[in-house]
């Protein structure tokens, strides 16, 4: 795929209004179109199987995957590729949390017990494939379920592998999978250019509204990687599909992201953890609740309900996390009820919670540490200065409108 130059985009007034609506800065007159009854979505892996793996025939493959890489019949991509005539699977690569998706620390390289192939960890001594790991490989294949959030590390692993593929002149295939939050809504501030890291590869909003295949195209062109990129597109997926609309079985992509409902709230709730809040890690419903020993859940739930956030309601609830801040301690907190996932805006929710906690518990809630995942210093400074959340969101509108125009060049689906 040929890299394209970034264009300077001047957003139209229509686009500004559109972005204000989807970010929650203006009240929506109606929710986005709900999907009707449709055929089950076929992932890129399913489509590749239907094509009898023709694009990979005659190639020596390095597969970047984890436990989410299964087809519509529940078969692992590793097992399917290893048994496909004409395709030679020579190495496996695993992201954060490892091949089984259970680890919450650095992962060491090992061997796959079924195929005896090497499993190279990209979340251990190195976070990108080395020359030695890529020796004898003709093509890299990426097949991992993502969360659709800028700070989720699987996207950064993909980008690093894309860079190495370009460097070594190796073809790169992405087997596309759904964005759990759909492809219509973009939300959150743009990443500051000086804050790139392993949780922030490239200037994007927190919620960018692209599938992993579309995002690969975006990175390849906008970051001038210039890899030989091929996306195996899904069938029957539409931009207004949340994960529940796909007909695909939910497999938690990482240990903490246990539920599809939690994935909707994750972008706005996860940003709070560094500031001293438990986000429910280790409970049955992480990211669907938050709390701390110093918090009064009834007061916080009352304050949130008074703001009438679209699609969301709040009730006081205590819990004991088994990971993250206050692990093993009783946290007084709030449970989040999602009444309308199309109307809910997780980044708006995160800002509202931050403002309330900063006001009620200034000695306990460290607002400055929001910047780690928010990735935008001006947004965090506005929270610290007590700027109302709706005004903070409005301040994102111009940059989001410009981003929206650019991202549309890489759409693969309607």
C-alpha positions as CSV (number, residue, x, y, z in Angstrom):
1,X,0.0,0.0,0.0
2,X,1.5,3.4,-1.0
3,X,1.8,5.9,1.7
4,X,-0.1,9.2,1.2
5,X,0.7,12.6,2.4
6,X,-1.3,14.0,5.2
7,X,-3.7,16.7,4.0
8,X,-4.5,19.9,5.9
9,X,-8.3,19.6,6.5
10,X,-10.5,22.6,7.3
11,X,-13.7,21.2,8.8
12,X,-17.0,22.4,7.5
13,X,-19.6,23.7,9.9
14,X,-21.7,20.6,9.1
15,X,-18.8,18.4,10.2
16,X,-18.3,20.4,13.3
17,X,-21.9,20.0,14.3
18,X,-21.6,16.2,13.5
19,X,-18.6,15.9,15.7
20,X,-20.1,17.8,18.5
21,X,-23.1,15.5,18.4
22,X,-21.2,12.3,18.5
23,X,-18.8,13.5,21.2
24,X,-21.8,14.5,23.4
25,X,-21.1,18.3,23.3
26,X,-24.6,18.8,21.7
27,X,-27.7,16.8,22.6
28,X,-28.5,14.3,19.8
29,X,-31.9,14.5,18.4
30,X,-31.9,10.8,17.7
31,X,-29.6,7.9,18.3
32,X,-27.5,6.5,15.5
33,X,-29.3,3.9,13.3
34,X,-29.8,0.6,15.1
35,X,-28.9,-2.5,13.1
36,X,-31.8,-4.8,12.2
37,X,-31.6,-8.6,12.0
38,X,-28.8,-9.6,9.7
39,X,-26.5,-12.5,8.9
40,X,-23.7,-13.2,11.4
41,X,-20.5,-11.3,10.7
42,X,-17.7,-13.3,9.2
43,X,-14.3,-12.2,10.3
44,X,-11.3,-11.9,8.1
45,X,-10.3,-15.4,9.3
46,X,-13.7,-16.8,8.2
47,X,-13.3,-15.1,4.8
48,X,-9.8,-16.4,4.3
49,X,-11.0,-19.9,5.1
50,X,-13.8,-19.5,2.5
51,X,-11.1,-18.5,0.0
52,X,-9.1,-21.6,0.9
53,X,-6.3,-19.4,2.1
54,X,-5.4,-18.5,-1.5
55,X,-3.6,-15.2,-0.6
56,X,-1.2,-17.1,1.6
57,X,-0.5,-20.1,-0.7
58,X,3.2,-20.8,-1.1
59,X,4.2,-18.5,1.7
60,X,6.1,-19.1,5.0
61,X,3.9,-17.4,7.6
62,X,4.6,-15.7,10.9
63,X,1.3,-15.5,12.8
64,X,0.7,-12.6,15.3
65,X,-2.2,-13.8,17.4
66,X,-3.6,-14.8,20.8
67,X,-6.6,-16.6,22.2
68,X,-9.1,-14.4,20.3
69,X,-7.9,-15.7,17.0
70,X,-10.7,-18.2,16.4
71,X,-13.1,-18.7,13.5
72,X,-16.8,-18.9,13.4
73,X,-16.7,-22.6,14.4
74,X,-14.5,-21.9,17.4
75,X,-11.3,-23.3,15.8
76,X,-8.0,-21.7,16.5
77,X,-6.3,-19.9,13.7
78,X,-3.1,-21.7,14.6
79,X,-4.6,-25.1,14.2
80,X,-6.3,-24.2,11.0
81,X,-3.2,-22.6,9.4
82,X,-0.9,-25.5,10.5
83,X,-3.1,-28.0,8.7
84,X,-3.6,-25.9,5.5
85,X,-1.9,-27.5,2.4
86,X,0.4,-25.0,0.6
87,X,0.8,-22.7,3.6
88,X,3.8,-23.1,5.9
89,X,3.3,-21.8,9.4
90,X,6.9,-21.2,10.8
91,X,6.5,-19.0,13.9
92,X,4.0,-17.5,16.3
93,X,4.1,-14.0,17.9
94,X,2.1,-13.0,21.0
95,X,1.1,-9.6,22.3
96,X,0.6,-8.3,25.8
97,X,-1.1,-11.0,28.0
98,X,0.5,-13.8,26.0
99,X,-0.8,-16.4,23.6
100,X,-3.4,-17.6,26.1
101,X,-4.4,-14.0,27.0
102,X,-4.1,-14.6,30.8
103,X,-0.8,-13.0,31.8
104,X,-0.7,-9.6,33.6
105,X,3.1,-9.2,33.5
106,X,5.9,-9.6,31.1
107,X,5.7,-12.7,28.9
108,X,8.6,-14.9,28.0
109,X,9.0,-16.6,24.6
110,X,8.2,-20.3,24.5
111,X,6.9,-23.1,22.3
112,X,3.4,-23.9,21.3
113,X,2.5,-27.3,22.8
114,X,0.3,-28.3,19.9
115,X,2.5,-27.4,16.9
116,X,5.9,-27.2,18.6
117,X,6.4,-23.8,16.8
118,X,8.3,-21.0,18.6
119,X,6.1,-18.4,20.2
120,X,7.9,-15.1,20.3
121,X,6.7,-12.7,22.9
122,X,6.3,-9.1,21.8
123,X,5.7,-8.1,25.4
124,X,8.9,-9.3,27.0
125,X,12.5,-8.5,26.2
126,X,11.4,-6.9,23.0
127,X,8.2,-5.3,21.8
128,X,8.8,-5.7,18.1
129,X,10.0,-8.7,16.0
130,X,13.8,-8.9,15.8
131,X,15.8,-9.8,12.6
132,X,16.3,-13.3,14.0
133,X,12.6,-13.9,14.7
134,X,11.7,-12.9,11.1
135,X,14.3,-15.0,9.4
136,X,12.8,-17.2,6.7
137,X,9.3,-15.6,6.9
138,X,7.6,-14.4,3.7
139,X,4.5,-12.9,5.3
140,X,3.2,-11.8,8.7
141,X,-0.4,-12.4,9.5
142,X,-2.1,-10.4,12.2
143,X,-5.3,-11.8,13.7
144,X,-6.3,-10.4,17.1
145,X,-9.5,-9.0,18.5
146,X,-8.9,-5.4,19.5
147,X,-10.9,-3.0,21.8
148,X,-11.1,0.0,19.5
149,X,-9.3,2.3,22.0
150,X,-6.1,4.2,21.4
151,X,-4.3,3.0,24.6
152,X,-5.0,-0.7,24.0
153,X,-1.6,-2.1,23.3
154,X,-2.6,-4.6,20.6
155,X,-2.8,-1.8,18.1
156,X,0.7,-0.7,18.9
157,X,2.0,-4.2,18.6
158,X,0.4,-4.3,15.1
159,X,2.0,-1.0,14.2
160,X,5.5,-2.1,15.3
161,X,5.1,-5.4,13.4
162,X,4.0,-3.4,10.3
163,X,7.1,-1.2,10.6
164,X,9.4,-4.3,10.8
165,X,7.5,-5.9,7.8
166,X,8.2,-2.8,5.7
167,X,11.9,-2.8,6.8
168,X,12.4,-6.5,5.9
169,X,10.2,-6.3,2.8
170,X,7.7,-8.9,4.2
171,X,4.1,-8.8,3.2
172,X,1.6,-8.0,6.0
173,X,-1.9,-9.4,6.2
174,X,-4.5,-8.2,8.7
175,X,-7.5,-10.5,9.2
176,X,-10.1,-7.9,10.1
177,X,-12.3,-8.1,13.1
178,X,-15.1,-5.9,14.5
179,X,-14.5,-2.8,16.5
180,X,-16.5,-3.6,19.6
181,X,-17.8,0.0,19.8
182,X,-18.7,0.2,16.1
183,X,-17.3,2.5,13.5
184,X,-19.5,5.6,13.7
185,X,-18.5,7.4,16.8
186,X,-15.1,9.1,17.5
187,X,-14.6,10.6,20.9
188,X,-11.9,12.1,23.2
189,X,-9.0,14.4,22.7
190,X,-6.3,13.9,20.1
191,X,-3.0,12.5,21.4
192,X,-0.3,15.2,21.9
193,X,2.5,14.5,19.4
194,X,5.1,14.4,22.2
195,X,3.2,11.7,24.2
196,X,3.7,8.7,21.9
197,X,4.5,5.5,23.8
198,X,3.5,1.8,23.9
199,X,0.0,2.9,24.9
200,X,-0.1,5.7,22.3
201,X,1.4,4.9,18.9
202,X,0.2,7.8,16.8
203,X,-2.0,11.0,17.2
204,X,-5.6,9.6,17.4
205,X,-8.5,10.4,19.6
206,X,-9.1,7.8,22.4
207,X,-12.1,6.3,20.5
208,X,-11.2,6.4,16.8
209,X,-14.0,4.4,15.2
210,X,-12.0,2.1,12.9
211,X,-11.6,-1.6,12.6
212,X,-8.2,-3.1,13.2
213,X,-7.8,-3.5,9.4
214,X,-8.8,0.1,8.7
215,X,-6.5,1.3,11.4
216,X,-3.6,-0.7,9.8
217,X,-4.3,1.2,6.6
218,X,-4.4,4.5,8.5
219,X,-1.0,3.8,10.2
220,X,0.6,2.5,7.0
221,X,-0.3,5.6,5.0
222,X,-0.5,8.5,7.6
223,X,2.7,7.4,9.4
224,X,4.5,6.7,6.0
225,X,5.3,3.1,6.9
226,X,4.9,1.9,3.3
227,X,4.5,-1.8,4.1
228,X,3.0,-4.3,1.5
229,X,-0.3,-4.3,3.4
230,X,-3.3,-6.5,2.6
231,X,-6.5,-6.4,4.7
232,X,-8.8,-9.5,4.5
233,X,-12.1,-7.7,5.0
234,X,-15.1,-9.0,7.0
235,X,-18.5,-9.9,5.5
236,X,-21.8,-8.5,6.9
237,X,-20.2,-6.0,9.2
238,X,-21.6,-2.4,9.3
239,X,-20.3,0.7,11.0
240,X,-23.4,0.9,13.3
241,X,-22.7,-2.5,14.8
242,X,-21.7,-2.7,18.4
243,X,-20.2,-6.2,19.3
244,X,-23.6,-7.5,20.4
245,X,-24.9,-7.0,16.8
246,X,-22.3,-9.2,15.1
247,X,-23.5,-12.6,16.2
248,X,-19.9,-13.5,17.2
249,X,-19.2,-15.0,20.6
250,X,-17.5,-12.5,22.9
251,X,-14.0,-13.7,24.0
252,X,-12.5,-11.3,26.5
253,X,-9.5,-9.8,24.6
254,X,-7.6,-9.3,27.8
255,X,-8.0,-10.5,31.4
256,X,-9.7,-7.4,32.7
257,X,-12.0,-6.7,29.7
258,X,-14.5,-9.4,30.6
259,X,-17.8,-8.2,29.0
260,X,-19.0,-6.6,25.9
261,X,-20.8,-4.0,27.9
262,X,-17.6,-3.2,29.8
263,X,-15.9,-2.5,26.5
264,X,-18.3,0.4,25.9
265,X,-17.4,2.0,29.2
266,X,-13.7,1.1,29.1
267,X,-12.3,4.1,27.3
268,X,-13.7,6.6,29.9
269,X,-13.3,4.5,33.1
270,X,-9.8,3.1,32.5
271,X,-8.4,6.7,32.4
272,X,-9.3,7.1,36.1
273,X,-7.2,4.3,37.5
274,X,-3.8,6.2,37.5
275,X,-5.5,9.0,39.5
276,X,-6.2,6.6,42.4
277,X,-9.5,4.9,41.5
278,X,-10.3,1.2,41.3
279,X,-12.0,0.4,38.0
280,X,-13.2,-3.0,39.2
281,X,-10.3,-5.1,38.0
282,X,-10.6,-8.7,39.2
283,X,-14.4,-8.4,39.7
284,X,-17.0,-10.0,37.5
285,X,-17.8,-6.6,35.9
286,X,-14.7,-4.5,35.5
287,X,-15.2,-1.1,34.0
288,X,-18.9,-1.3,34.8
289,X,-18.1,0.0,38.3
290,X,-15.5,2.2,40.0
291,X,-14.7,3.2,43.6
292,X,-12.2,3.7,46.4
293,X,-12.1,3.3,50.2
294,X,-12.2,7.1,50.5
295,X,-15.2,7.5,48.3
296,X,-18.9,7.8,49.2
297,X,-20.7,5.9,46.5
298,X,-24.1,7.3,47.3
299,X,-22.8,10.9,46.9
300,X,-21.0,10.2,43.7
301,X,-23.9,8.3,42.1
302,X,-26.3,11.1,43.1
303,X,-24.0,13.7,41.5
304,X,-23.7,11.7,38.3
305,X,-27.4,11.0,38.0
306,X,-28.1,14.8,38.4
307,X,-26.1,15.4,35.2
308,X,-28.6,13.2,33.1
309,X,-25.8,11.7,31.0
310,X,-27.5,10.1,27.9
311,X,-27.8,6.4,28.0
312,X,-26.4,6.0,31.5
313,X,-27.6,5.6,35.1
314,X,-25.7,5.1,38.3
315,X,-26.3,3.3,41.6
316,X,-24.2,3.1,44.7
317,X,-22.3,-0.2,45.0
318,X,-19.4,-1.5,47.1
319,X,-17.0,-4.1,45.8
320,X,-13.6,-5.7,46.5
321,X,-11.2,-5.5,43.5
322,X,-8.6,-8.3,43.0
323,X,-6.1,-6.2,41.0
324,X,-5.1,-2.6,40.4
325,X,-5.5,0.0,43.2
326,X,-6.9,-1.2,46.5
327,X,-6.7,-4.8,45.6
328,X,-8.3,-6.8,48.4
329,X,-9.8,-3.7,50.0
330,X,-13.5,-2.8,50.2
331,X,-14.2,0.1,47.8
332,X,-17.2,2.3,48.2
333,X,-18.2,2.9,44.6
334,X,-20.7,3.3,41.8
335,X,-22.2,0.8,39.4
336,X,-22.8,2.0,35.9
337,X,-25.9,0.9,34.1
338,X,-25.9,1.3,30.3
339,X,-29.5,1.9,29.1
340,X,-28.5,2.9,25.6
341,X,-25.1,2.0,24.2
342,X,-25.7,4.2,21.1
343,X,-26.3,7.3,23.2
344,X,-23.6,6.6,25.9
345,X,-20.3,8.5,25.6
346,X,-17.6,7.0,27.7
347,X,-15.1,9.8,27.5
348,X,-17.8,12.3,28.5
349,X,-18.5,10.0,31.5
350,X,-14.8,9.9,32.4
351,X,-14.6,13.7,32.5
352,X,-17.7,14.0,34.5
353,X,-16.5,11.5,37.1
354,X,-13.1,13.2,37.2
355,X,-14.7,16.6,37.9
356,X,-16.9,15.2,40.6
357,X,-14.0,13.4,42.4
358,X,-11.7,16.3,42.1
359,X,-14.4,18.5,43.7
360,X,-15.4,16.1,46.5
361,X,-12.0,14.4,47.2
362,X,-9.2,16.8,46.2
363,X,-6.7,15.2,48.5
364,X,-7.3,11.7,47.2
365,X,-8.0,12.1,43.5
366,X,-4.8,13.0,41.6
367,X,-6.2,14.7,38.5
368,X,-2.7,15.3,37.0
369,X,-2.2,11.6,36.4
370,X,-5.1,11.5,34.0
371,X,-2.7,12.6,31.3
372,X,-1.1,9.1,31.1
373,X,-4.0,7.7,29.1
374,X,-5.9,10.8,28.1
375,X,-2.7,11.8,26.3
376,X,-3.7,15.4,26.0
377,X,-2.2,18.0,28.4
378,X,-4.7,20.8,27.6
379,X,-7.7,18.5,28.4
380,X,-6.2,17.5,31.8
381,X,-5.4,21.2,32.6
382,X,-8.9,22.1,31.8
383,X,-10.2,19.5,34.3
384,X,-7.8,20.8,36.9
385,X,-9.0,24.4,36.3
386,X,-12.6,23.3,36.8
387,X,-13.8,23.8,33.2
388,X,-17.2,22.2,32.8
389,X,-17.0,18.8,30.9
390,X,-19.2,20.0,28.1
391,X,-16.8,22.9,27.4
392,X,-13.8,20.6,27.4
393,X,-15.6,18.3,24.9
394,X,-16.4,21.3,22.7
395,X,-12.7,22.2,22.7
396,X,-12.0,18.9,20.9
397,X,-14.4,19.6,18.0
398,X,-12.1,21.1,15.5
399,X,-9.3,18.5,15.8
400,X,-11.9,15.7,15.8
401,X,-13.6,17.0,12.7
402,X,-10.2,17.1,10.9
403,X,-9.4,13.6,12.1
404,X,-12.8,12.4,10.9
405,X,-12.2,13.6,7.4
406,X,-8.8,11.8,7.3
407,X,-10.1,8.5,8.8
408,X,-12.8,8.2,6.2
409,X,-10.2,7.7,3.5
410,X,-9.6,4.3,5.0
411,X,-13.1,3.0,5.5
412,X,-13.7,-0.5,4.2
413,X,-17.3,-0.8,5.3
414,X,-20.5,1.3,5.2
